[in-house]
Amino acid sequence: MAEQKRDIAEQKRDIAEQKRLRAGRDRDLADITEKLRGQDKLLKALAKTQSEHTATLDRHTATLDRHTATLDRHTAMHKEHAAALAHLTLSTHTLKDGVEQIIGMLDTLIDREGGR
């Protein structure tokens, strides 16, 4: 009988230990579940933010492409205007030289007429 009492007492201790271990396991599982929920929320928020950033980057890229095209057109116009200005400058110098030559010829004629 004493041996049975010891066996029963040992079984009770084993059962108590198993209950304690199961309770610890349940707490650990609840903690892990809570952490996984938090990580899931974090990953979903990160995915949403990344999606928003991608959309913003796409809009910025489209704007930059339009600005680049405008700048390319302005650069081409600037080159055309610079060439036209160079041509006009050359024409003006040629015209100035011609006017100075005419003035010189008129001065010569006036001097001749004044000497008579």
ROZALO-264768 format. One line per 3 residues: number of its first residue (from 0); their letters; for each residue z, y, x of C-alpha. Coordinates in steps of 0.1 Angstrom, whole numbers. Example, Ala and Ser with C-alpha at 12.3 -4.5 7.8 and 13.67 -1.06 7.14 Angstrom:
<nodes>
0) as) 78,-45,123; 71,-11,137
</nodes>
This chain:
<nodes>
0) mae) 0,0,0; 8,24,28; -26,17,42
3) qkr) -42,25,9; -23,58,7; -35,67,42
6) dia) -71,58,32; -68,79,1; -53,108,20
9) eqk) -81,105,46; -107,104,18; -92,135,2
12) rdi) -93,153,36; -130,142,40; -138,155,5
15) aeq) -120,188,11; -139,191,44; -172,184,27
18) krl) -164,210,0; -157,235,27; -189,227,45
21) rag) -210,228,13; -195,262,4; -203,275,39
24) rdr) -239,261,35; -242,278,2; -231,311,16
27) dla) -255,307,45; -284,299,22; -275,329,0
30) dit) -274,351,31; -308,338,43; -323,342,8
33) ekl) -311,378,7; -325,385,42; -358,369,32
36) rgq) -360,391,1; -354,422,23; -381,411,47
39) dkl) -405,405,18; -399,440,5; -403,454,39
42) lka) -436,436,45; -449,447,11; -439,483,18
45) lak) -456,481,52; -488,467,37; -488,495,11
48) tqs) -483,521,38; -509,506,61; -534,506,31
51) eht) -526,542,25; -530,551,62; -563,532,62
54) atl) -576,552,32; -565,584,49; -582,574,81
57) drh) -614,566,62; -614,600,45; -608,617,79
60) tat) -636,597,95; -660,607,67; -649,644,71
63) ldr) -654,641,109; -688,626,104; -698,655,81
66) hta) -685,680,106; -703,663,134; -736,665,115
69) tld) -730,702,108; -722,708,144; -754,690,155
72) rht) -774,712,131; -758,743,144; -764,732,180
75) amh) -801,727,173; -803,761,156; -785,777,186
78) keh) -811,762,209; -839,774,187; -824,809,185
81) aaa) -818,810,223; -855,801,229; -866,827,204
84) lah) -844,853,220; -858,845,254; -893,849,241
87) ltl) -884,882,225; -867,894,257; -898,885,277
90) sth) -920,902,251; -898,933,252; -900,935,290
93) tlk) -938,931,288; -940,958,261; -917,981,281
96) dgv) -939,977,312; -969,985,291; -953,1016,276
99) eqi) -942,1028,311; -978,1023,323; -991,1043,293
102) igm) -966,1071,300; -976,1071,336; -1013,1074,326
105) ldt) -1005,1102,302; -985,1120,328; -1015,1118,352
108) lid) -1038,1132,325; -1014,1160,317; -1011,1168,353
111) reg) -1049,1169,357; -1053,1191,326; -1025,1214,337
114) gr) -1042,1218,371; -1075,1232,356
</nodes>
